[in-house]
Amino acid sequence: MPYKVRLSGQDSIYIIGSGKTTRNDNPLNNDVWLSIMDKDGNIKVSKYLGFPEDDEGRDLQLIPGGGLVITGITYSPDNIKHSFVLKTNPFGMGGFLFPIVNSPIGEEANSVQVIDPNTFIISGTTKSTENEIMMKKVSFSTLGMKVEWEKYYGHENDIGVSHILDGSNVYLLATTASAGINSTITLITTDQEGDNAVYSEIGEGTQLSASAFQKTADNGFIIAGTNKHSENDQSMTLIKLKSNASLW
């Protein structure tokens, strides 16, 4: 199942997701699936990565100078979810999947951004009685991977969807459960160290949920998601925000 699509300047298409496989003679399970195609859709690479337990690829980015960084979810033997970071060459080879095992309850990474060829920020959700948005800065060296810092955000039941690294700021997109069955879209702005968080909420009293977002040419945002109107009725939602995260 594909999860994210990225394009390179060399007209290659990168798809990350998960699929069922018996890789390395292990029992049938979920593994990270990486597919690389040329601009005409011809497959150049299609491979599975991961551990003997289930794994899911959620996002990838191209590293300047060559290479890929991939994030997602890996399951421990006792079926707890953990974030992972995988750094490979441009063809998905030569890397090792590092699980971030520091949450006894579990967490999911959904997004990764590149600071430099060996430093990345991942974000997603920490699973607890009330879910929180998590963000971590990780770095690679000859000694392996290190978590430089980790931060948590939110005030109710939050699901971290994605983030954008833009200059000195990081923008985090989330869906926040509110009163009853309602939910809002939350946009959080922090500095590059994850501090000084500023919250903006869109759709109070609605059932809005976020799926993806991008910065726009005027330094605002465009957010895609859904709005649930009744038990069996929902529609796609597209929201344009100003640079201060307010509605037009």
FILO-947433 format. One line per 3 residues: number of its first residue (from 1); for each residue x, y, z of N, C-alpha, C, O. Coordinates in pm, whole numbers, plus 50000, padded with zeros to 5 digits. Each point is the difference from the previous one (the first is absolute). Example, Ala and Ser with C-alpha at 12.3 -4.5 7.8 and 13.67 -1.06 7.14 Angstrom:
! residues 2
1	51319:49431:50780:49911:50119:50000:50090:50120:50000:50104:49998:50066 | 49861:50107:49862:50082:50119:50006:49923:50109:50073:50051:50111:50017
This chain:
! residues 248
1	50084:49881:50000:49916:50119:50000:50088:50125:50000:50081:50016:50091 | 49906:50071:49811:50081:50123:49998:49953:50098:50106:49882:50006:50033 | 50214:50073:50020:49966:50098:50103:50040:50141:49959:49923:50094:50019
4	50197:49924:49924:50045:50131:49956:50071:49988:49866:50060:49897:49969 | 49932:50211:49952:50070:50008:49872:50089:50124:50001:49956:50107:50041 | 50167:49878:49916:50093:50112:49988:50061:50001:49861:50015:49895:49937
7	50019:50225:50014:50062:50016:49869:50142:50051:50017:50028:50079:50091 | 50063:49877:49822:50137:50050:50004:50024:50093:49883:49924:50002:49903 | 50185:50075:50107:50035:50090:49891:50044:49927:49876:50009:50060:49893
10	50020:49810:50118:50041:49919:49885:49882:49927:49938:50017:49903:49928 | 49862:50146:50102:49876:49945:49943:49974:49856:50045:49939:49923:49926 | 50106:50039:50192:49966:49871:50058:49884:50017:50097:49982:50106:50061
13	49940:49788:49953:49885:49998:50089:50028:49899:50110:50029:49884:49972 | 49962:50159:50155:50025:49913:50114:49869:49978:50074:49929:50095:50033 | 50039:49778:49993:49879:49964:50073:50040:49919:50122:50077:49905:49990
16	49869:50133:50127:50025:49925:50123:49867:49953:50056:49899:50070:49992 | 50103:49811:50066:49878:49945:50058:50030:49869:50069:50106:49984:50061 | 49802:49921:49930:50020:49869:50061:49931:49894:49915:49910:50030:49923
19	50135:49846:50094:49941:49890:49926:50030:49868:50067:50093:49990:50080 | 49828:49908:49887:50019:49867:50055:50114:49929:49928:50008:50004:49877 | 50080:49932:50199:50115:49933:49940:50048:49887:50090:49971:49998:50119
22	50103:49909:49822:50068:49894:50075:50151:50020:49987:50075:49903:49991 | 49968:50223:50010:50140:50036:49982:50090:49923:50096:49968:49983:50117 | 50146:49971:49831:50100:49927:50079:49942:49875:50069:50044:49960:50107
25	49855:49980:49827:49939:49876:50050:49927:50018:50132:49970:49901:50068 | 50001:50225:49971:49921:50023:50120:49853:49973:49969:49961:50002:49884 | 49956:49972:50219:49857:49981:49976:49938:50124:49934:50055:50109:50011
28	49834:49873:49922:49932:50111:49931:49970:50112:50099:49934:49979:50102 | 50115:50141:49868:49973:50115:50085:50012:50128:49918:50030:49996:49880 | 49947:50118:50186:50013:50130:49936:50145:50046:50003:50066:49989:50103
31	49983:50061:49784:50131:50062:49995:49990:50136:49931:49902:50029:49931 | 50200:50054:50090:50009:50127:49928:50018:49970:49851:50084:49919:49962 | 49836:50146:49956:50009:49982:49855:50052:50129:49936:49942:50107:50021
34	50166:49884:49902:50058:50113:49928:49995:49971:49851:50048:49896:49955 | 49894:50196:49969:49997:49987:49854:50054:50129:49939:49961:50110:50040 | 50129:49875:49865:50056:50115:49928:49973:49981:49851:50033:49896:49943
37	49906:50206:49995:49964:49993:49858:50059:50120:49926:50031:50102:50061 | 49983:49884:49807:50040:50115:49921:49875:50082:49968:49890:49962:50039 | 50126:50150:49892:49889:50092:49975:49891:49939:49914:49888:50051:49996
40	50144:49838:49933:49901:49932:49917:49933:49884:50071:49921:49926:49940 | 50109:50056:50189:49938:49895:50078:50067:49864:49992:49945:49902:50049 | 50174:50091:49890:50073:49874:49995:50070:49976:50133:50069:50089:50051
43	49914:49793:50005:50055:49969:50132:50150:49977:49992:50047:49916:49923 | 50029:50159:50157:50145:49982:50010:50037:49920:50123:50093:49919:49997 | 49834:50102:50113:50023:49928:50126:49865:49968:50062:49911:50085:50004
46	50073:49793:50044:49884:49962:50080:50048:49899:50103:50036:49888:49964 | 49964:50151:50163:50059:49912:50101:49933:50018:50135:49930:50099:50025 | 50093:49802:50060:49945:50001:50135:50115:50010:50100:50108:49943:49980
49	49866:50133:50129:50100:50024:50104:49934:49980:50136:49879:50016:50013 | 50200:49949:50087:49944:49995:50134:50049:49883:50082:50093:49929:49961 | 49842:50052:50156:50032:49895:50095:49906:49882:49982:49906:50008:49920
52	50117:49881:50153:49907:49886:49991:49858:50035:50044:49904:49940:49951 | 50081:50157:50142:49866:50043:50039:49944:50098:49895:50069:50035:49904 | 49807:50008:50115:49936:50090:49904:50066:50137:50000:50041:50050:50104
55	49969:50010:49777:50054:50135:49981:49915:50073:49898:49942:49938:49911 | 50050:50195:50101:49926:50083:49905:50082:50122:49963:50049:50070:50089 | 49967:49958:49782:50062:50123:49956:49898:50110:49992:49895:49982:49937
58	50131:50134:50125:49904:50110:50003:50046:50123:49922:49917:50075:49949 | 50215:49947:50040:50047:50119:49929:50145:49978:49960:50072:49922:50062 | 49970:50149:49833:50140:50000:49959:50035:50136:49944:49913:50074:49952
61	50215:49958:50055:50052:50123:49940:50132:49968:49932:50072:49909:50043 | 49960:50166:49852:50130:49988:49935:50102:50084:50075:49971:50113:50037 | 50147:49831:49984:50108:50069:50071:50086:50073:49897:50042:49939:49902
64	49986:50190:50119:50088:50071:49906:50133:49929:49983:50062:49958:50098 | 49980:50027:49778:50125:49929:49973:49981:49852:49977:50095:49930:49966 | 49781:50020:50052:49972:49859:49976:49960:49926:50124:50052:50026:50109
67	49857:49883:49876:49954:49920:50112:49855:50028:50035:49940:50096:49952 | 50006:49818:50133:49862:50011:50045:49995:49991:50152:50084:49934:50061 | 49818:50132:49999:49969:49978:50140:49852:49962:50006:49915:50068:49942
70	50056:49824:50128:49866:49943:50008:49960:49990:50146:50082:49968:50086 | 49792:50061:49943:49948:49982:50136:49868:49926:49994:49938:49987:49894 | 50018:49965:50223:49875:49927:50008:49988:49929:50132:50043:50050:50104
73	49898:49830:49891:49969:49924:50121:50062:49861:49991:49996:49937:49894 | 50063:50016:50216:50041:49862:50013:49940:49945:50129:49992:50070:50101 | 49966:49805:49894:49938:49937:50117:50104:49918:50076:50082:49932:49939
76	49914:50076:50192:50087:49918:50083:49941:49860:50011:49884:49980:49964 | 50193:49922:50086:49946:49865:50014:49875:49992:50086:49918:49910:49982 | 50065:50185:50114:49879:50001:50081:49892:50091:49941:49907:50041:50070
79	50107:49991:49798:49897:50070:49921:49979:50145:50040:49889:50052:49987 | 50215:50015:50062:49995:50143:50028:50061:50075:49882:50105:49961:49949 | 49829:50148:50009:50049:50080:49887:50113:50091:50045:49996:50059:50108
82	50107:49953:49806:50108:50095:50024:50033:50071:49869:49986:49942:49892 | 50057:50183:50118:50049:50072:49882:50133:49940:49956:50072:49940:50080 | 49958:50077:49792:50133:49961:49953:50052:50105:49903:49923:50078:49943
85	50208:49924:50039:50065:50082:49898:50097:49910:49923:50077:49925:50060 | 49919:50083:49809:50085:49919:49913:50065:50092:49898:49931:50071:49927 | 50202:49929:50069:50076:50078:49904:50067:49905:49903:50072:49909:50042
88	49906:50110:49826:50052:49909:49900:50066:50077:49886:50001:50123:50000 | 50054:49803:49904:50047:50064:49877:49879:50032:49912:49888:49968:50039 | 50129:50093:49844:49884:50041:49918:49913:49885:49951:49891:50023:49949
91	50156:49851:50067:49925:49885:49951:49945:49914:50114:49959:49886:49978 | 50042:50169:50144:49945:49927:50113:50090:49891:50053:49952:49906:50064 | 50178:50104:49911:50094:49897:50044:50104:50058:50095:50026:50121:49999
94	50035:49792:50081:50114:50039:50081:49966:50063:50133:50091:50045:50070 | 49780:49958:49968:49964:50062:50127:49957:49899:50103:49988:49881:49971 | 49990:50168:50151:49949:49916:50108:49885:50074:50066:50009:50119:50028
97	49881:49809:49996:49881:50059:50059:50020:50012:50151:50014:49899:50069 | 49986:50226:49982:50018:50024:50143:49865:50026:50066:49938:50104:49975 | 50013:49803:50109:49877:50030:50074:50029:50096:50115:50106:49992:50062
100	49801:50098:49966:50014:50093:50112:49916:49943:50113:49881:50028:50010 | 50182:49893:50075:49928:49927:50104:50013:50075:50132:50082:49967:50085 | 49836:50135:49931:50004:50074:50126:49859:50033:50049:49983:50087:50086
103	49918:49844:49861:49863:50020:50046:49941:49864:50036:49981:49917:49912 | 49990:50057:50217:49946:49870:50039:49858:49978:49949:49951:49887:49998 | 49982:50222:49960:49862:49990:49953:49996:49989:49848:49912:49932:49946
106	50181:50133:49985:50005:49993:49855:49986:50135:49935:49940:50091:50056 | 50116:49921:49822:49987:50124:49924:50009:49971:49851:50048:49895:49958 | 49903:50200:49963:49998:49988:49856:50065:50122:49938:49962:50113:50031
109	50136:49867:49880:50059:50110:49924:49930:50008:49864:49986:49899:49932 | 49972:50221:50030:49929:50019:49875:50071:50092:49902:49960:50009:49884 | 50145:50061:50161:50060:50103:49915:50148:50015:50034:50040:49985:50115
112	50042:50045:49782:50143:50024:50020:50043:50117:49913:49954:50014:49887 | 50135:50070:50167:50056:50113:49926:50152:50000:50021:50050:49960:50105 | 50022:50086:49794:50146:49998:50000:50055:50136:50046:49965:50103:49944
115	50122:49895:50158:50075:50119:50038:50132:50004:49924:50034:50101:49939 | 50039:49789:50065:50121:49983:49921:50014:49851:49971:49918:49922:50048 | 50183:50034:49876:50007:49858:49961:50003:49900:50114:49975:49882:49978
118	50054:50163:50146:50005:49908:50113:49907:50038:50114:50006:49938:50107 | 49908:50161:49873:49913:50049:50107:49858:50018:49948:49979:50058:49893 | 49923:49891:50183:49861:49999:49952:49905:50029:50116:50033:49976:50116
121	49850:50075:49849:49892:50016:50097:49885:49909:49958:49956:50004:49885 | 49997:49916:50208:49882:49916:49975:49887:50047:50091:50024:50059:50105 | 49853:49915:49853:49885:50035:50083:49892:49896:49982:50000:49923:49904
124	49906:50074:50191:49891:49905:49995:49920:50007:50128:49968:50108:50048 | 49999:49775:50008:49911:49992:50115:50057:49905:50105:50042:49889:49967 | 49960:50154:50158:50029:49912:50111:49869:49945:50053:49910:50077:50034
127	50080:49792:49975:49876:49936:50042:49994:49993:50152:50092:49948:50064 | 49802:50104:49993:49979:49994:50145:49850:50008:50025:49921:49989:49906 | 50040:50031:50219:49857:50014:50028:49943:50120:49926:49884:49999:49958
130	50197:50104:50025:49967:50114:49914:50118:50021:49907:50108:50038:50044 | 49872:49937:49826:50109:50006:49905:50061:50140:49993:49929:50100:50008 | 50203:49905:49978:50072:50126:49986:50074:50002:49867:50035:49896:49945
133	49990:50224:50005:50083:50018:49882:50146:49993:50045:50039:50065:50097 | 50040:49855:49832:50141:49991:50036:50085:50053:49885:49963:49991:49883 | 50153:50065:50153:50100:50042:49902:50137:49970:50058:50026:50029:50117
136	50063:49914:49801:50134:49962:50044:50102:50045:49896:49976:49997:49880 | 50139:50046:50170:50116:50026:49914:50097:49885:50016:50040:49968:50112 | 49998:49968:49776:50091:49886:50005:50120:50028:49911:49990:50071:49900
139	50123:49871:50137:50121:50018:49920:50071:49866:49982:49987:49909:50082 | 50087:50080:49808:50075:49879:49969:50150:50030:50004:50045:50108:49960 | 50031:49795:50090:50146:50007:50000:50054:49858:49982:49922:49906:49981
142	50208:50079:50026:50059:49867:49988:49959:49910:50116:50015:49878:49992 | 49934:50181:50116:49956:49923:50116:49855:49957:49990:49951:49925:50085 | 49978:50122:49813:49859:49966:49984:49911:50122:50008:50043:50111:49967
145	49834:49869:50077:49902:50108:50008:49986:50049:50144:50007:49921:50094 | 49974:50210:49922:49983:50059:50132:49880:50094:49998:49983:50076:49905 | 49933:49919:50198:49890:50095:50017:50056:50123:50071:50037:49993:50117
148	49970:50120:49810:50056:50123:50056:49904:50064:50100:50041:50046:50107 | 49831:49957:49858:49897:50047:50092:49864:49947:49957:49983:49959:49885 | 49923:50042:50205:49863:49960:49969:49904:50093:50073:50023:50034:50116
151	49870:50006:49815:49902:50094:50055:49860:49944:49977:49976:49923:49907 | 49931:50117:50180:49862:49953:49991:49906:50119:50010:50026:50094:50075 | 49864:49899:49850:49909:50113:49989:49855:49949:50006:49973:49881:49980
154	49937:50213:50046:49858:49968:49999:49939:50019:50137:50071:50006:50100 | 49796:50002:49903:49932:50023:50125:49877:49913:50015:49933:50005:50104 | 50035:49915:49796:49888:49906:50012:50043:49868:49939:50096:49939:50046
157	49833:50017:49852:50033:49875:49932:50045:50035:49859:49917:50026:49913 | 50214:49975:50064:50056:50054:49877:50066:49891:49917:50063:49909:50055 | 49923:50101:49815:50065:49909:49907:50092:50083:49910:49953:50083:49922
160	50179:49896:50089:50094:50073:49917:50000:49947:49857:50020:49881:49978 | 49957:50207:49925:49984:49959:49861:50127:50020:49919:50047:49908:49933 | 50010:50214:50073:50115:50033:49916:50067:50124:50055:49947:50066:50089
163	50172:49965:49858:50066:50125:50038:50083:50051:49883:50038:49925:49911 | 49989:50206:50093:50079:50068:49898:50112:50075:50072:49975:50071:50097 | 50146:49912:49854:50114:50076:50049:50026:50114:49903:50029:49976:49883
166	49961:50149:50166:50012:50115:49913:50086:50105:50068:49952:50075:50086 | 50176:49931:49876:50089:50097:50062:50018:49970:50148:50040:49889:50037 | 49931:50208:50046:50017:49982:50144:49876:49946:50069:50000:49982:50122
169	49893:49992:49802:49875:49954:50058:49967:49857:49960:50039:49953:49893 | 49888:49979:50195:49938:49871:49969:49850:50017:50016:49954:50057:50099 | 49970:49893:49803:49854:50005:50003:49947:49857:50010:50030:49916:49915
172	49891:50058:50189:49944:49868:50024:49850:50003:49974:49930:50088:50048 | 50021:49814:49875:49858:49989:49971:49943:49883:50078:50061:49893:50007 | 49821:50126:50054:49940:49895:50082:49848:50008:49994:49943:50101:49960
175	49994:49790:50079:49856:49996:50024:49978:49986:50148:50059:49912:50064 | 49857:50174:49994:49976:50000:50145:49854:49967:50028:49910:50069:49954 | 50067:49823:50121:49865:49968:50044:49958:50100:50106:50077:50032:50091
178	49798:50017:49896:49950:50098:50097:49871:49948:50062:49985:49879:50016 | 49924:50208:50017:49880:49960:50074:49916:49901:49920:49977:50018:49880 | 49978:49875:50188:49913:49903:49935:50068:49932:49884:50110:49945:50013
181	49823:50059:49871:50056:49938:49879:50074:50101:49914:50046:49966:49891 | 49966:50158:50155:50062:50104:49920:50152:49986:49995:50062:49939:50087 | 49995:50121:49807:50145:50006:49987:50037:50126:49925:49921:50053:49922
184	50199:49994:50101:50051:50120:49932:50135:49969:49938:50064:49900:50034 | 49978:50186:49875:50135:49993:49944:50089:50095:50079:49964:50116:50021 | 50150:49836:50023:50093:50080:50079:50129:50020:49923:50057:49904:49948
187	49990:50220:50044:50129:50033:49940:50088:50059:50110:49964:50100:50062 | 50150:49837:49960:50092:50042:50106:50127:50053:49935:50058:49935:49914 | 49985:50184:50129:50125:50059:49952:50102:49999:50113:49972:50048:50110
190	50148:49896:49863:50108:50002:50099:50127:50051:49933:50004:50019:49878 | 50100:50003:50203:50131:50026:49940:50064:49866:49963:49940:49895:50023 | 50181:50107:49920:50061:49877:49949:50046:49907:50112:50037:49886:49973
193	49960:50160:50151:50029:49913:50113:49872:49948:50065:50005:49935:50105 | 49881:50093:49832:49873:49951:50052:49943:50079:50116:49907:49955:50065 | 50148:50164:49961:49956:50082:50113:49908:50114:49953:49982:50024:49881
196	49961:50046:50220:49916:50119:49977:49882:49968:49910:49975:50071:49902 | 49951:49824:50131:49887:49955:49918:49885:50100:50004:49960:50048:50106 | 49986:49982:49775:49882:50084:49985:49892:49917:49930:50025:49942:49895
199	49855:50052:50164:49892:49916:49949:49897:50082:49924:49961:50109:50044 | 49995:49839:49842:49889:50058:49926:49901:49888:49970:50039:49896:49947 | 49833:50125:50087:49900:49897:49979:49899:50046:49895:49955:50115:50001
202	50010:49793:49909:49910:50030:49890:49881:49905:50006:50017:49879:50004 | 49862:50179:49998:49879:49918:49992:49940:49962:50133:49953:49887:50016 | 50049:50204:50081:49940:49971:50130:49852:49965:49983:49926:50070:49930
205	50031:49821:50134:49861:49958:49990:49969:49918:49877:49883:49971:49973 | 50219:49990:49951:49980:49920:49880:50055:49858:50023:50038:49965:50112 | 49965:49956:49782:50064:49869:50003:50110:49995:49893:50012:49902:49926
208	50067:50205:50069:50109:50008:49904:50116:49909:50042:50029:49986:50118 | 50037:49954:49784:50124:49927:50025:50098:50031:49888:49959:50023:49886 | 50169:49979:50146:50104:50039:49905:50066:49877:49938:50012:49896:50065
211	50031:50117:49807:50072:49892:49932:50138:50043:49953:50095:49922:50007 | 49917:50203:49944:50129:50047:49946:49996:50152:49991:49893:50060:50002 | 50227:50002:49987:50005:50145:49981:50130:50039:49932:50097:49924:49998
214	49903:50198:49946:50116:50056:49933:50005:50150:50026:49897:50064:50020 | 50225:49990:49978:50015:50146:50000:49966:50051:49861:50020:49931:49901 | 49927:50192:50092:49964:50062:49872:50096:50114:49968:50080:50041:50085
217	49913:50010:49794:50093:50103:49954:49992:50127:50082:50097:50076:50008 | 49787:49950:50055:49984:50120:50081:50031:49974:50148:49963:50079:50086 | 50106:49808:49942:50040:49960:50135:49884:49958:50088:50013:49992:50122
220	49873:49983:49815:49887:49942:50072:50004:49848:49992:50105:49940:49978 | 49777:49998:50039:49991:49855:49999:49876:49956:49923:49900:50071:49997 | 50108:49814:49942:49884:49934:49943:49990:49864:50069:50096:49923:49999
223	49788:50048:50060:49979:49878:50077:49892:49917:49933:49894:50052:49966 | 50131:49819:50014:49901:49907:49947:49957:49906:50111:50081:49959:50084 | 49791:50008:49917:49948:49909:50101:49857:49961:49969:49957:50004:49885
226	49969:49958:50218:49860:49962:49984:49915:50068:50107:50051:50043:50103 | 49819:49967:49869:49904:50052:50096:49883:49904:50004:49935:49975:49898 | 50038:49970:50219:49891:49905:50016:49873:50075:50033:49996:50080:50094
229	49897:49894:49827:49874:50072:50018:49897:49916:50076:49918:50055:50074 | 50084:49816:49908:49911:49909:50070:50069:49866:50008:50115:49986:49959 | 49815:49914:50092:50064:49871:50022:50056:49940:49871:50106:49937:50003
232	49826:50083:49885:50044:49941:49874:50024:50103:49891:49992:49969:49881 | 50038:50154:50158:50013:50106:49902:50121:50086:50035:50003:50064:50105 | 50098:49938:49808:50113:50087:50020:50049:50052:49866:49974:49940:49896
235	50096:50170:50107:50047:50063:49876:50146:50040:50016:50052:50013:50111 | 50013:50005:49774:50136:50052:50001:49998:50147:50038:49909:50073:49963 | 50193:49969:50111:50012:50139:50043:50135:50056:49957:50103:49935:50015
238	49895:50186:49930:50123:50070:49963:49997:50136:50068:49905:50076:49982 | 50197:49954:50096:50003:50122:50081:50123:50082:49965:50111:49947:49998 | 49870:50182:49975:50110:50092:49974:50018:50090:50121:49905:50064:50045
241	50218:49942:50007:50031:50084:50114:50099:50108:49961:50080:49984:49908 | 49913:50129:50164:50099:50106:49986:50131:49956:50065:50007:49894:50062 | 50095:50188:49924:50131:49969:50058:49995:49995:50152:50085:49935:50062
244	49818:50132:50000:49985:49996:50146:49906:49888:50043:49957:49995:50115 | 50011:49913:49792:49918:49882:50025:49853:50035:50025:49926:49918:50055 | 50029:50202:49907:49859:50035:50011:49932:49980:49866:50066:49999:49895
247	49801:49986:50108:49924:49985:49877:49989:50131:49925:50004:50108:50060 | 49984:49882:49808:49979:50119:49920:49862:50057:50027:49963:50101:49942
